[in-house]
Amino acid sequence: MKINNEEYFSKILTAIKETGYTGENQEVKYGICSGRADLKDWPTDDIIGYSQTDTDDEMQSSAMNLNEPFIIQAKCVIDGKTFYWGYSTNCTGWVSAKNVALCKTKKEWLDYWKVKTNSNDFIVVTGSRINLKRPNSDDVSMMLGTIVKLVPYNEIPADLANQANNNYIVYFAGVDDEGNATKEHALLNKNLEVHQGFLKLTQSNVLDIAFSCIGDAYGWGWYEW
């Protein structure tokens, strides 16, 4: 639908100013992405294009993957919806709070996503995208490059142990009713486009990964004729 630019953006701008964020010596909170999340220039879930037929969201700067870290520096509420502003691994922006779980300590936050490059205790998505099946919750889309840690064999829950032959048992960041991070378990089929540990940098692996993205639509960036 067509919006009233002045009214729409004035409300958002007022909410941003009310955060009191100045960018100087302010306490940060540690967040972890609990699912695929859009990172935007403005705190809104709306898709804003140049016209009703424009499918590209002009407010979207990037996106975050499951288990991706996020440093939170500001919070605002608009029409009952909460948004956080902060830093992802490669971009700043606003993200809906429903997609970010809060960690109580920096140590807890690091444990969700930090891995050793020479270890094999994690799984990397090597295809364009796959779905992670989460018990008692909806599946979540995992994009190329998403990393999830493996559950050690002696810590695999009894109800999942009989499925460990055909599946990787992995951790993922969940979120409780108060918005805090929870460490959950999920099944990841071993036949999917995933790899235990990082792939070796070879010509063959680079080509395999590149060709896995053929057919995906690309909506960011611009070009000139």
C-alpha positions in Angstrom: 0.0 0.0 0.0 1.1 3.6 -0.5 2.3 5.3 2.7 2.4 8.9 3.8 6.1 9.4 3.9 6.1 12.3 6.4 3.8 10.6 8.9 5.4 7.1 8.5 9.1 8.2 8.9 8.4 10.8 11.5 7.0 8.1 13.8 10.1 6.0 13.2 12.5 8.9 13.7 10.8 9.8 17.0 11.2 6.3 18.3 14.9 6.3 17.4 15.5 9.6 19.1 13.7 8.3 22.3 16.4 5.5 22.6 18.8 8.2 23.7 21.7 6.4 21.9 24.6 8.7 21.1 27.3 6.1 20.2 29.6 7.1 23.0 30.5 4.8 26.0 27.1 3.1 26.2 26.6 -0.4 27.6 26.2 -3.1 25.1 24.1 -6.3 25.2 25.1 -9.6 23.5 22.6 -11.1 21.1 22.6 -14.3 19.0 20.4 -14.7 16.0 17.7 -17.3 16.5 16.8 -17.6 12.8 17.2 -15.9 9.4 16.8 -12.1 10.1 16.8 -9.0 8.0 19.1 -6.2 9.0 17.6 -2.8 8.1 18.4 0.9 7.9 15.2 1.7 9.8 13.4 -0.2 12.6 10.5 -1.7 10.6 9.3 -5.1 9.4 7.6 -3.4 6.4 9.0 -3.9 2.8 9.5 -0.4 1.4 10.0 -0.1 -2.4 9.8 2.7 -5.0 6.4 1.4 -6.1 3.8 -1.2 -5.3 5.4 -3.6 -7.8 9.0 -3.1 -6.5 9.9 -6.3 -4.7 13.3 -5.1 -3.4 13.2 -3.7 0.1 15.1 -0.4 -0.1 15.5 -0.4 3.7 17.3 -3.7 3.9 21.1 -3.5 4.2 22.0 -7.2 4.9 20.7 -10.3 6.7 21.9 -12.5 9.5 22.0 -16.3 9.8 21.1 -18.6 12.6 23.6 -18.5 15.4 25.2 -15.3 14.1 26.4 -12.9 16.8 24.9 -9.4 17.2 26.1 -6.6 19.5 23.1 -4.6 20.7 23.5 -0.9 21.4 20.0 0.5 21.2 16.4 -0.6 21.5 13.1 1.0 20.4 9.4 0.0 20.3 7.1 1.0 17.4 3.4 0.0 17.4 4.1 -2.7 20.0 7.0 -4.2 18.0 10.6 -4.2 19.5 13.7 -3.6 17.4 17.4 -3.6 18.3 20.2 -1.6 16.6 23.7 -2.9 16.6 26.5 -4.7 14.8 26.5 -8.0 13.0 29.6 -9.7 11.6 29.7 -7.4 8.6 27.0 -4.6 8.9 25.2 -2.3 11.2 21.4 -1.9 11.3 18.1 -2.6 12.9 16.7 -6.1 13.5 13.4 -7.3 14.8 13.8 -8.5 18.5 11.8 -11.6 17.7 14.8 -12.9 15.7 17.5 -12.2 18.4 18.0 -14.0 21.7 19.8 -12.2 24.5 22.8 -13.7 26.2 23.4 -13.0 29.9 27.2 -13.0 29.6 29.8 -12.5 27.0 31.1 -16.0 27.7 27.7 -17.5 26.9 27.5 -15.4 23.7 30.9 -16.6 22.5 30.0 -20.2 23.1 27.2 -20.1 20.6 29.2 -19.1 17.6 33.0 -19.0 18.2 34.8 -22.0 16.7 38.5 -23.0 16.1 39.3 -23.1 12.4 41.3 -26.3 12.7 38.7 -28.3 14.6 35.8 -30.5 13.4 33.3 -29.9 16.2 31.0 -27.8 14.0 29.0 -28.1 10.8 29.1 -25.6 7.9 26.4 -25.2 5.3 28.0 -25.5 1.9 24.9 -25.3 -0.3 22.7 -22.3 -1.2 20.2 -23.1 1.6 18.8 -25.9 3.6 16.3 -26.3 6.4 17.2 -27.2 10.0 14.6 -29.4 11.6 14.0 -28.2 15.2 12.1 -30.4 17.7 9.0 -28.7 19.0 9.5 -25.7 16.8 9.3 -24.6 13.1 12.1 -25.5 10.7 14.6 -22.6 10.1 16.3 -21.7 6.9 20.1 -22.0 7.0 21.9 -20.1 4.3 25.3 -20.8 2.7 28.0 -20.3 5.4 25.8 -20.9 8.4 27.7 -22.6 11.3 26.2 -24.8 14.0 28.2 -26.6 16.7 28.0 -30.3 17.1 26.7 -31.8 20.3 29.5 -34.0 21.8 28.6 -37.7 21.6 28.3 -38.1 25.4 25.9 -35.2 25.6 23.4 -36.2 22.9 19.9 -36.4 24.5 18.5 -40.0 24.9 15.5 -39.2 22.6 17.8 -38.2 19.7 20.6 -40.8 20.2 18.9 -43.4 17.9 19.0 -40.9 15.0 22.7 -40.0 15.3 23.7 -42.4 12.6 22.0 -40.6 9.8 22.0 -37.1 11.3 24.3 -34.7 12.9 23.0 -33.6 16.3 23.7 -29.9 16.6 23.1 -27.0 18.9 21.2 -23.9 17.8 20.2 -20.7 19.6 16.6 -20.7 20.8 14.8 -18.0 22.7 12.6 -18.3 25.8 9.4 -16.2 26.6 11.5 -13.4 28.1 13.8 -13.1 25.0 16.8 -14.9 26.6 18.9 -17.3 24.6 18.5 -21.1 25.2 20.8 -23.8 23.9 18.6 -26.2 21.9 19.2 -29.5 20.0 18.3 -30.3 16.4 18.8 -32.9 13.7 20.8 -32.1 10.5 20.6 -34.8 7.8 24.1 -35.9 6.8 23.0 -36.1 3.1 22.4 -32.4 2.9 25.0 -29.9 1.6 26.9 -29.5 4.8 30.5 -30.3 5.9 32.0 -31.1 9.2 34.6 -28.4 9.8 35.6 -25.9 7.2 36.2 -27.0 3.6 39.7 -26.9 2.2 40.3 -24.1 -0.2 40.5 -25.9 -3.5 39.3 -25.1 -7.0 36.9 -27.9 -6.9 35.3 -26.8 -3.6 35.0 -23.2 -4.8 33.2 -24.3 -8.0 30.9 -26.6 -6.1 29.8 -23.8 -3.7 29.4 -21.3 -6.5 27.3 -23.6 -8.6 25.0 -24.4 -5.7 23.7 -20.9 -5.9 22.7 -21.0 -9.6 19.1 -19.9 -9.9 18.9 -17.9 -6.7 17.5 -14.4 -7.2 19.8 -11.5 -6.2 18.1 -8.3 -5.0 20.8 -6.2 -3.4 23.3 -4.0 -5.1 22.9 -1.8 -8.2 24.3 -1.5 -11.7 24.6 1.0 -14.5 23.9 0.5 -18.2 
